[in-house]
Amino acid sequence: MPSLQTALPPELANNVIRLYRECLRRAKYIGHQVELAELHFACFTLENKHNTELVVDMVRQQFKKNMHETDPEKIQKLKDDAARGLINHILYESERISGRKFSKTS
């Protein structure tokens, strides 16, 4: 099965640190968007005040959990999973902004 990372720029896909940083950027963006939506709909409570920190922490935990992995195949799978998450979010945002559907659903 070909790597999903070919859909990302090579300088991002081939470098775990850059992939990690981009995942953190997306996590911060997603958390911020959720907080804005909660403010807009007046449902902002103390329980969901820290969405950004929670989403960022989830990304950090996943990378930290696997930081000592040495198996090249497992590392490739983990990088593909991170790339898949980035690509899915990019598609989601593109669909949201443009109003067009890029993914095919049955």
TORKOL-4160 file (C-alpha; in steps of 0.2 Angstrom, whole numbers, padded with zeros to 4 digits, m for minus):
106
<pt num="1" X="0000" Y="0000" Z="0000"/>
<pt num="2" X="0007" Y="0017" Z="m0005"/>
<pt num="3" X="0011" Y="0029" Z="0009"/>
<pt num="4" X="m0001" Y="0043" Z="0012"/>
<pt num="5" X="0013" Y="0055" Z="0015"/>
<pt num="6" X="0015" Y="0058" Z="m0004"/>
<pt num="7" X="0000" Y="0069" Z="m0003"/>
<pt num="8" X="0010" Y="0081" Z="0009"/>
<pt num="9" X="0025" Y="0091" Z="0004"/>
<pt num="10" X="0041" Y="0081" Z="0006"/>
<pt num="11" X="0049" Y="0093" Z="0018"/>
<pt num="12" X="0034" Y="0090" Z="0030"/>
<pt num="13" X="0031" Y="0071" Z="0027"/>
<pt num="14" X="0049" Y="0066" Z="0028"/>
<pt num="15" X="0052" Y="0075" Z="0045"/>
<pt num="16" X="0044" Y="0069" Z="0060"/>
<pt num="17" X="0047" Y="0085" Z="0070"/>
<pt num="18" X="0039" Y="0096" Z="0056"/>
<pt num="19" X="0024" Y="0083" Z="0055"/>
<pt num="20" X="0022" Y="0085" Z="0074"/>
<pt num="21" X="0023" Y="0104" Z="0073"/>
<pt num="22" X="0010" Y="0104" Z="0059"/>
<pt num="23" X="m0002" Y="0093" Z="0069"/>
<pt num="24" X="0000" Y="0104" Z="0084"/>
<pt num="25" X="m0004" Y="0119" Z="0073"/>
<pt num="26" X="m0020" Y="0110" Z="0067"/>
<pt num="27" X="m0025" Y="0105" Z="0085"/>
<pt num="28" X="m0023" Y="0123" Z="0091"/>
<pt num="29" X="m0034" Y="0129" Z="0076"/>
<pt num="30" X="m0047" Y="0116" Z="0079"/>
<pt num="31" X="m0048" Y="0120" Z="0098"/>
<pt num="32" X="m0049" Y="0138" Z="0094"/>
<pt num="33" X="m0063" Y="0135" Z="0082"/>
<pt num="34" X="m0073" Y="0125" Z="0095"/>
<pt num="35" X="m0071" Y="0139" Z="0108"/>
<pt num="36" X="m0077" Y="0152" Z="0095"/>
<pt num="37" X="m0092" Y="0141" Z="0091"/>
<pt num="38" X="m0096" Y="0140" Z="0109"/>
<pt num="39" X="m0095" Y="0158" Z="0112"/>
<pt num="40" X="m0106" Y="0161" Z="0096"/>
<pt num="41" X="m0120" Y="0150" Z="0103"/>
<pt num="42" X="m0118" Y="0156" Z="0121"/>
<pt num="43" X="m0114" Y="0138" Z="0127"/>
<pt num="44" X="m0097" Y="0142" Z="0134"/>
<pt num="45" X="m0095" Y="0134" Z="0151"/>
<pt num="46" X="m0080" Y="0131" Z="0163"/>
<pt num="47" X="m0080" Y="0112" Z="0157"/>
<pt num="48" X="m0077" Y="0116" Z="0139"/>
<pt num="49" X="m0066" Y="0132" Z="0142"/>
<pt num="50" X="m0050" Y="0123" Z="0138"/>
<pt num="51" X="m0054" Y="0114" Z="0122"/>
<pt num="52" X="m0038" Y="0120" Z="0113"/>
<pt num="53" X="m0027" Y="0114" Z="0128"/>
<pt num="54" X="m0036" Y="0097" Z="0127"/>
<pt num="55" X="m0034" Y="0094" Z="0108"/>
<pt num="56" X="m0016" Y="0100" Z="0109"/>
<pt num="57" X="m0013" Y="0088" Z="0123"/>
<pt num="58" X="m0020" Y="0073" Z="0114"/>
<pt num="59" X="m0008" Y="0076" Z="0099"/>
<pt num="60" X="0007" Y="0078" Z="0111"/>
<pt num="61" X="0002" Y="0062" Z="0120"/>
<pt num="62" X="0001" Y="0052" Z="0104"/>
<pt num="63" X="0018" Y="0058" Z="0098"/>
<pt num="64" X="0026" Y="0056" Z="0115"/>
<pt num="65" X="0019" Y="0038" Z="0117"/>
<pt num="66" X="0028" Y="0033" Z="0101"/>
<pt num="67" X="0044" Y="0043" Z="0103"/>
<pt num="68" X="0055" Y="0028" Z="0106"/>
<pt num="69" X="0048" Y="0017" Z="0092"/>
<pt num="70" X="0063" Y="0010" Z="0082"/>
<pt num="71" X="0053" Y="m0002" Z="0070"/>
<pt num="72" X="0054" Y="0007" Z="0053"/>
<pt num="73" X="0037" Y="m0001" Z="0047"/>
<pt num="74" X="0028" Y="0005" Z="0063"/>
<pt num="75" X="0036" Y="0022" Z="0061"/>
<pt num="76" X="0030" Y="0023" Z="0043"/>
<pt num="77" X="0012" Y="0018" Z="0049"/>
<pt num="78" X="0012" Y="0031" Z="0063"/>
<pt num="79" X="0018" Y="0045" Z="0051"/>
<pt num="80" X="0004" Y="0039" Z="0038"/>
<pt num="81" X="m0009" Y="0040" Z="0052"/>
<pt num="82" X="m0003" Y="0058" Z="0056"/>
<pt num="83" X="m0003" Y="0063" Z="0038"/>
<pt num="84" X="m0021" Y="0055" Z="0036"/>
<pt num="85" X="m0027" Y="0066" Z="0050"/>
<pt num="86" X="m0019" Y="0082" Z="0042"/>
<pt num="87" X="m0026" Y="0078" Z="0025"/>
<pt num="88" X="m0043" Y="0075" Z="0032"/>
<pt num="89" X="m0043" Y="0091" Z="0041"/>
<pt num="90" X="m0037" Y="0100" Z="0026"/>
<pt num="91" X="m0051" Y="0093" Z="0016"/>
<pt num="92" X="m0064" Y="0097" Z="0029"/>
<pt num="93" X="m0059" Y="0115" Z="0030"/>
<pt num="94" X="m0058" Y="0116" Z="0011"/>
<pt num="95" X="m0076" Y="0109" Z="0010"/>
<pt num="96" X="m0082" Y="0121" Z="0024"/>
<pt num="97" X="m0075" Y="0136" Z="0016"/>
<pt num="98" X="m0079" Y="0133" Z="m0002"/>
<pt num="99" X="m0096" Y="0124" Z="0001"/>
<pt num="100" X="m0091" Y="0110" Z="m0011"/>
<pt num="101" X="m0089" Y="0092" Z="m0007"/>
<pt num="102" X="m0072" Y="0084" Z="m0011"/>
<pt num="103" X="m0074" Y="0067" Z="m0003"/>
<pt num="104" X="m0086" Y="0054" Z="m0010"/>
<pt num="105" X="m0098" Y="0047" Z="0002"/>
<pt num="106" X="m0109" Y="0032" Z="m0002"/>
